[in-house]
């Protein structure tokens, strides 16, 4: 189990400066695992780590240091995390002291029903309570939960919906406070369609957890500070108003991973027309690519409630 040091203790995970200090130990830990036959790996996980994974993890950790906003987290998860933890569905939770509970946000890169996203984002709901309970019962180790094994009549609809969407397993892990295993500070759920996680994915979850935790908490802090700051009519609002309804519609299909041709078929327009719309969207949002455009649209509330509250798309 990852346990959080108290604020101010060496090795704390709550600040960007501390994250920099942790970058080197992670690289050393992986390299030590490579050179000592897995002796440095988390207890109970003996899968080897290859050189490509070492390099990918170092890149992921370095990139995480620049993540401050939700849209940046989305881009990071779509690029660096995908190489280590392939997924189309991710749920990120952090403890909110004012509410005295773990608040969750669900991200998806494929079409997922609104009812599923609502359940995944409900920290007090039966699904997330059961996943957290199982993780605690396993002493805070990375845990693969078969969707079919979810217990309770109340979970029958969500169980069926997840299976129909192709999600047969949920990989869960988190961070608890020191010597207080039931007091969860952050909790994460990843799932991939038509793919069952093995020891390798659990290993990656274990090694990356301090950085997932630190990055997500930093995002929450920055977003909260921004939301509490005095609001003025600025560039962000002007950009949001500049997006037309047609462009919002195309953004929603981009969020589902559709190509220009597929979007054109949905809207009964040519692929070239779609391409022109996409170029305008990128320019208006100041985005370098489609993933970044969707992420920024999400952060600006341009894709509706499901993109900003419990049903946020992404990863």
C-alpha positions in Angstrom: 0.0 0.0 0.0 1.2 3.5 -0.8 1.0 5.5 2.4 1.2 9.3 2.5 3.7 11.0 4.7 2.3 13.8 6.8 2.7 17.3 5.2 6.3 18.5 5.7 7.8 15.0 6.0 10.5 13.9 3.6 9.1 11.9 0.7 5.7 13.7 0.8 3.7 13.5 -2.5 1.7 16.7 -2.3 3.9 19.3 -4.1 5.5 19.8 -7.5 8.9 20.3 -5.9 8.6 16.9 -4.2 7.6 15.3 -7.5 11.0 16.5 -8.9 12.8 14.8 -6.0 10.9 11.6 -6.7 11.8 11.4 -10.4 15.3 10.0 -9.7 14.3 7.4 -7.1 11.8 5.9 -9.6 14.4 5.5 -12.3 16.8 4.0 -9.9 14.1 1.6 -8.6 13.3 0.3 -12.1 17.0 0.0 -13.0 17.7 -1.9 -9.8 14.8 -4.2 -10.6 16.3 -4.9 -14.0 19.8 -5.6 -12.6 18.7 -7.7 -9.5 16.3 -10.1 -11.0 13.2 -8.3 -9.8 14.3 -8.0 -6.1 13.4 -4.3 -6.1 9.9 -4.8 -7.4 6.9 -4.4 -5.2 6.3 -7.4 -3.0 4.3 -10.2 -4.6 5.0 -8.9 -8.2 7.9 -10.6 -9.9 7.4 -9.6 -13.6 10.5 -8.4 -15.4 10.7 -4.8 -16.6 12.3 -4.2 -20.0 14.4 -1.3 -21.2 11.6 0.2 -23.3 9.3 0.3 -20.2 12.0 1.9 -18.1 12.3 4.6 -20.8 8.6 5.0 -21.1 8.2 5.4 -17.3 10.9 8.0 -17.0 9.3 10.0 -19.9 5.9 9.7 -18.2 7.2 10.9 -14.8 9.1 13.8 -16.4 6.0 14.9 -18.4 3.8 14.6 -15.3 5.7 17.5 -13.7 4.2 19.9 -16.2 0.6 18.8 -15.7 -1.5 21.4 -13.9 -4.9 21.4 -15.5 -7.5 18.8 -16.3 -7.0 19.1 -20.0 -3.2 18.6 -19.5 -3.9 15.5 -17.4 -6.1 14.2 -20.3 -3.4 14.7 -22.9 -0.8 13.1 -20.5 -3.0 10.1 -20.0 -3.7 9.7 -23.7 0.0 9.7 -24.5 2.5 8.8 -21.8 0.2 6.6 -19.7 -1.2 4.7 -22.6 2.2 3.1 -23.3 2.3 1.7 -19.8 -1.4 1.3 -18.8 -3.5 0.8 -21.9 -7.1 1.9 -21.2 -10.2 3.5 -22.6 -11.8 4.2 -19.3 -10.3 5.8 -16.3 -11.7 7.0 -13.0 -9.6 9.4 -10.8 -10.6 10.2 -7.2 -9.1 12.5 -4.5 -10.2 13.1 -1.0 -11.9 16.4 -0.5 -11.6 17.5 3.1 -14.4 20.0 3.0 -16.8 17.2 1.9 -15.1 14.5 3.9 -15.2 12.0 1.0 -13.3 10.9 -2.1 -14.6 12.8 -5.2 -14.3 11.0 -8.5 -14.2 12.0 -12.1 -14.6 9.5 -15.0 -12.8 9.8 -18.3 -13.5 7.8 -21.4 -12.1 7.7 -24.9 -14.8 5.4 -26.3 -18.6 5.7 -26.1 -19.9 4.8 -22.6 -23.4 5.2 -21.3 -24.2 8.1 -19.2 -25.6 5.8 -16.5 -22.2 4.0 -16.3 -20.3 7.3 -16.0 -22.6 8.5 -13.3 -22.0 5.3 -11.3 -18.2 5.6 -11.7 -18.2 9.2 -10.5 -20.4 8.5 -7.5 -18.0 8.1 -4.6 -20.9 7.1 -2.3 -22.5 4.7 -4.7 -22.4 0.9 -4.4 -19.9 0.4 -7.2 -17.1 2.7 -6.0 -17.7 1.7 -2.4 -17.3 -2.0 -3.2 -14.1 -1.3 -5.3 -12.6 0.7 -2.5 -13.6 -2.0 0.1 -12.0 -4.8 -2.0 -8.8 -2.8 -2.3 -8.6 -2.2 1.4 -9.2 -5.9 2.0 -6.2 -6.7 -0.2 -4.0 -4.5 2.0 -3.8 -1.7 -0.6 -2.2 -3.8 -3.4 -3.0 -3.3 -7.1 -6.1 -5.3 -7.7 -7.8 -6.6 -10.8 -11.6 -6.9 -10.2 -13.6 -9.0 -12.7 -16.8 -7.1 -13.5 -18.7 -10.3 -13.4 -17.7 -10.7 -9.7 -19.3 -7.4 -8.6 -21.7 -8.3 -5.9 -25.2 -7.1 -5.1 -28.5 -6.8 -6.9 -28.1 -3.0 -7.0 -25.0 -3.4 -9.2 -26.7 -5.8 -11.7 -27.5 -2.9 -14.2 -24.0 -1.4 -14.1 -22.4 -4.8 -14.3 -24.4 -5.6 -17.4 -23.7 -2.2 -19.0 -19.9 -2.5 -18.4 -19.8 -6.0 -19.9 -21.9 -4.9 -22.9 -19.4 -2.0 -23.5 -16.5 -4.5 -23.5 -15.1 -3.8 -20.0 -14.7 -7.1 -18.3 -12.2 -6.1 -15.7 -11.3 -3.1 -13.6 -7.8 -2.4 -12.4 -7.8 -0.5 -9.1 -5.2 1.1 -6.9 -4.8 4.0 -4.6 -3.0 5.8 -1.8 -4.0 5.7 1.9 -2.8 7.7 4.9 0.1 6.2 7.0 -1.1 3.5 9.4 -4.7 4.3 8.4 -5.5 1.9 5.5 -9.2 2.8 5.5 -8.5 6.6 5.0 -8.1 6.8 1.3 -6.4 9.9 -0.1 -6.6 9.0 -3.8 -8.1 6.1 -5.8 -7.8 5.2 -9.5 -9.7 2.7 -11.7 -8.5 1.8 -15.2 -10.2 -0.5 -17.7 -9.5 -1.6 -21.3 -12.0 -3.1 -23.7 -11.4 -6.7 -24.7 -8.2 -6.8 -22.6 -7.5 -8.5 -19.3 -4.7 -7.0 -17.1 -1.9 -9.3 -15.9 1.0 -9.0 -13.5 2.7 -6.5 -15.8 -0.2 -4.0 -15.6 -0.4 -4.4 -11.8 3.3 -3.7 -11.6 3.0 -0.6 -13.7 0.1 0.6 -11.5 2.3 0.1 -8.4 5.3 1.9 -9.8 3.3 4.8 -11.2 1.0 5.3 -8.3 3.0 8.0 -6.4 3.0 10.0 -9.7 -0.6 9.4 -10.5 -1.4 10.5 -7.0 0.8 13.6 -6.9 -0.3 14.7 -10.4 -4.0 14.3 -9.8 -3.8 16.1 -6.5 -1.9 19.0 -8.1 -4.6 19.2 -10.8 -7.3 19.4 -8.2 -5.5 22.1 -6.3 -4.9 24.3 -9.4 -8.4 23.8 -10.7 -9.9 24.7 -7.3 -7.7 27.8 -7.1 -8.8 28.9 -10.5 -12.5 28.3 -9.8 -12.2 30.4 -6.6 -10.4 33.3 -8.2 -12.4 36.4 -9.2 -13.9 35.8 -12.7 -13.4 38.3 -15.5 -14.4 38.2 -19.1 -11.2 37.0 -20.7 -9.7 35.0 -23.5 -11.1 31.7 -22.3 -14.7 33.0 -22.5 -14.2 34.6 -25.8 -12.7 31.4 -27.2 -15.6 29.4 -25.9 -18.1 31.7 -27.5 -16.3 31.5 -30.8 -17.0 27.8 -31.1 -20.1 27.3 -33.3 -22.7 24.6 -32.7 -21.5 22.6 -35.7 -18.0 22.7 -34.3 -19.2 21.5 -30.9 -20.9 18.7 -32.7 -17.7 17.7 -34.5 -15.8 18.0 -31.2 -18.2 15.5 -29.7 -17.4 13.0 -32.5 -13.7 13.7 -32.1 -14.1 12.8 -28.5 -15.4 9.4 -29.6 -12.2 8.8 -31.8 -13.9 9.1 -35.1 -12.1 9.9 -38.4 -13.0 12.7 -40.7 -14.7 10.2 -43.0 -16.8 8.7 -40.2 -17.8 12.2 -38.9 -18.8 13.2 -42.4 -21.0 10.1 -42.7 -22.7 11.0 -39.4 -23.3 14.6 -40.4 -23.9 14.0 -44.1 -21.1 16.2 -45.2 -17.8 15.5 -46.9 -14.6 14.5 -45.2 -12.9 17.6 -46.6 -15.6 19.8 -45.0 -15.0 18.0 -41.7 -11.2 18.6 -42.1 -11.8 22.3 -42.5 -14.0 22.4 -39.4 -11.3 20.6 -37.4 -8.6 23.0 -38.6 -10.8 25.9 -37.4 -11.4 24.3 -34.1 -7.7 23.7 -33.5 -7.0 27.4 -34.4 -9.7 28.7 -32.1 -8.7 26.6 -29.2 -5.0 27.1 -29.7 -4.6 23.3 -29.9 -1.8 21.4 -31.6 -3.8 18.2 -32.3 -7.3 16.6 -31.9 -6.7 15.2 -28.4 -5.6 18.6 -27.1 -8.6 20.2 -28.8 -11.0 17.8 -27.1 -9.2 18.3 -23.8 -9.3 22.1 -23.9 -13.0 21.9 -25.0 -13.6 19.8 -21.9 -11.9 22.2 -19.6 -14.0 25.1 -21.1 -17.3 23.2 -20.6 -17.9 23.2 -24.4 -19.0 19.5 -24.5 -21.8 19.6 -22.0 -22.2 18.4 -18.4 -21.0 14.9 -19.1 -17.6 16.3 -20.1 -17.0 18.3 -17.0 -18.7 16.6 -14.1 -19.1 13.0 -13.3 -18.8 12.0 -17.0 -15.6 13.6 -18.1 -14.1 12.0 -21.2 -10.5 11.2 -21.8 -8.0 8.5 -21.1 
